[in-house]
Amino acid sequence: MVGKEKLKVTKVQMEIDLTTEHLGAVTVFEGKNNFPEDFAVYQLFHPFLYFHQMKLSGEIDVNEINCCYLTRKKIAGFSVIRLHLYGFEDPSRLDSLFLKKCAEYKLVPR
């Protein structure tokens, strides 16, 4: 559902940039260059829903499923990495995205 609109989706194609599993948590990553002002939530939602359905069916045994939006920009000889960790309050709703935490790192050459 998006708002009050129920959407029927079949044969969804998705691309997953990276998925990790650590200590019972699956994290799906979407990566972009530069620092866009916004992003397409479905790029996190569809992979999240895929792993959520696998969890419900018992195909995977995990405690939580996270989504990480990662951006990178080169600035003056080093890279700035921004990580935003998201979840979905309602796994069936694209519009239930919420921010769990965020961080920024500077990668400098040695």
Residue pairs with C-beta under 8 A, 6 or more apart in sequence:
1 7
1 92
1 93
1 94
1 95
2 93
2 94
2 95
3 95
12 46
14 43
14 46
14 47
14 50
15 43
16 28
16 29
16 47
17 29
17 30
17 31
18 28
18 29
18 31
19 26
19 27
19 28
19 29
19 47
19 51
20 26
20 27
20 29
21 27
21 62
24 61
24 62
24 63
24 64
25 62
25 63
25 64
25 65
25 66
26 51
26 60
26 62
26 64
26 65
26 66
27 65
27 66
27 67
27 68
27 85
28 44
28 47
28 48
28 51
28 65
28 66
28 67
28 68
29 67
29 68
29 69
29 70
30 39
30 43
30 44
30 67
30 68
30 69
30 70
31 70
31 71
31 72
32 39
32 69
32 70
32 71
32 72
33 71
33 72
33 73
34 71
34 72
34 73
35 71
35 73
35 82
36 71
39 69
41 94
41 95
41 97
42 94
44 67
44 69
44 86
44 97
45 67
45 88
45 94
45 97
47 67
48 65
48 67
48 88
48 91
49 91
49 92
51 60
51 62
51 65
52 65
52 91
54 60
55 61
55 62
55 65
64 87
65 87
66 85
66 86
66 87
66 100
67 85
67 86
67 87
67 88
68 83
68 84
68 85
68 86
69 83
69 84
69 86
70 81
70 82
70 83
70 84
71 81
71 82
72 79
72 80
72 81
72 82
73 79
73 80
74 80
77 108
77 109
78 106
78 107
78 108
78 109
79 106
79 107
80 104
80 105
80 106
80 107
81 104
81 105
81 106
81 107
82 102
82 103
82 104
83 102
83 103
83 104
83 105
84 99
84 102
85 99
85 100
85 101
85 102
86 97
86 98
86 99
86 100
87 97
87 98
87 100
88 96
88 97
88 98
89 96
89 98
90 96
